[in-house]
Amino acid sequence: MLRYTLTHQPTLSALASLGHGSKVLVADGNYPFATAMRPGAALVHLNFRPGLLDVDEVLTTLLDAVPVEAATVMEAPADTVVAAHEGYRRILGPDVPLGALDRFAFYDAVRAPETGLVIATGDQRSHANLLLEIGFQRTPER
């Protein structure tokens, strides 16, 4: 019996193949999946329809299943506030650094060999993409 809320088999399988330092992209519905991801990365479609699921819902579920040590967002144009980014800061908490990259640097980061899983969401917010770096699981001392 699982002790966390994530039950989606393709996502669980992909996460099981990753480890410390691996990266997971949780992408909004505007992300160019065919051209801006590592060719060998697993692509999981959770974009059943526009607005379902959003990045926040997927992030909350992932945090219950895997440790995250850092996160990166895609910067918006100057003078643009991205409400999604404030939500990510709140959900991730103060111990997870949240960096930002411009659009093309973000695409390059997602194409890097460390990216093992890309999750397509139906999130309709602009610049709602979130690249997570998996941390390590501390083992209890005996």
C-alpha positions in Angstrom: 0.0 0.0 0.0 1.4 3.4 -1.0 1.9 6.0 1.8 1.5 9.0 -0.5 -1.2 10.4 -2.8 0.4 9.8 -6.2 -1.2 6.8 -7.9 -0.7 7.5 -11.6 1.3 4.5 -12.8 3.2 6.2 -15.7 4.4 9.0 -13.4 5.3 6.5 -10.7 7.3 4.4 -13.2 9.1 7.4 -14.5 10.0 8.7 -11.0 11.2 5.3 -10.0 13.9 5.5 -12.7 15.2 8.9 -11.5 17.4 9.8 -8.6 19.3 12.6 -6.8 20.0 15.4 -9.3 17.5 14.2 -11.9 15.0 16.8 -13.2 11.3 16.8 -13.7 9.5 19.4 -15.8 5.9 20.2 -14.9 4.8 22.1 -18.0 1.8 24.3 -18.8 -0.4 23.7 -21.8 1.6 26.1 -23.9 4.9 24.3 -23.7 6.4 23.1 -27.0 6.8 19.4 -26.0 7.9 18.2 -29.5 10.8 20.6 -29.8 11.9 21.6 -26.3 12.5 18.5 -24.2 15.3 15.8 -24.0 14.5 13.1 -26.6 14.9 10.2 -24.1 12.8 11.8 -21.3 9.5 10.2 -20.4 6.5 12.3 -21.4 3.4 11.9 -19.3 0.2 13.5 -20.5 -2.0 14.9 -17.8 -3.5 17.5 -20.1 -6.9 15.9 -20.5 -8.5 19.3 -21.2 -7.6 23.0 -20.9 -7.5 23.9 -17.2 -7.2 20.3 -16.0 -4.8 19.5 -14.3 -2.8 22.6 -13.4 0.9 22.7 -12.4 0.0 23.5 -8.7 -2.0 20.3 -8.4 0.7 18.2 -9.9 3.4 19.9 -7.9 1.6 19.3 -4.6 1.2 15.6 -5.4 4.8 15.2 -6.5 6.1 16.8 -3.3 4.2 14.1 -1.4 6.1 11.4 -3.3 9.7 12.7 -3.9 12.1 15.2 -2.2 12.8 18.4 -4.2 16.0 20.3 -3.6 15.6 23.1 -6.1 13.2 24.5 -8.7 13.4 26.8 -11.7 10.7 28.8 -13.5 10.6 30.4 -16.9 10.9 34.2 -16.7 8.1 36.3 -18.1 8.8 39.5 -20.1 9.9 42.5 -18.1 7.2 44.2 -16.0 5.0 41.0 -16.0 4.0 39.4 -12.8 3.4 35.7 -13.0 1.0 34.7 -10.3 1.9 31.0 -10.7 5.4 31.7 -9.5 4.2 33.2 -6.2 2.1 30.1 -5.7 5.2 27.8 -6.4 7.2 29.7 -3.8 4.4 29.1 -1.2 3.9 25.4 -2.1 7.7 24.7 -2.2 8.4 26.5 1.1 11.4 28.5 2.2 13.9 25.6 2.1 13.6 25.0 -1.7 15.5 27.7 -3.8 13.5 28.9 -6.7 15.5 30.2 -9.6 14.5 31.7 -13.0 15.8 31.4 -16.6 14.8 33.2 -19.7 12.7 31.2 -22.2 15.5 29.9 -24.3 17.8 29.1 -21.4 14.8 27.3 -19.8 14.3 25.2 -22.9 18.0 24.3 -22.9 17.8 23.3 -19.3 14.9 21.0 -20.1 16.9 19.5 -23.0 19.8 18.6 -20.6 20.6 15.0 -19.9 19.4 15.3 -16.3 15.8 15.8 -17.3 14.1 12.4 -17.1 10.4 13.2 -16.9 8.2 15.8 -18.5 4.6 16.1 -17.3 2.2 17.9 -19.7 -0.6 19.7 -17.8 -3.7 21.5 -19.0 -2.5 24.7 -17.1 -3.6 27.7 -19.2 -1.5 30.3 -17.3 1.4 31.8 -19.3 4.9 31.0 -18.0 3.6 28.4 -15.5 6.4 25.9 -16.4 8.3 24.5 -13.4 11.6 22.5 -13.6 12.2 20.5 -10.4 15.5 19.0 -9.2 15.0 15.8 -7.2 16.8 15.8 -3.9 17.9 12.8 -1.9 16.0 10.8 0.7 17.6 10.8 4.1 17.7 7.3 5.6 16.8 7.0 9.2 19.7 6.3 11.6 19.6 2.9 13.2 
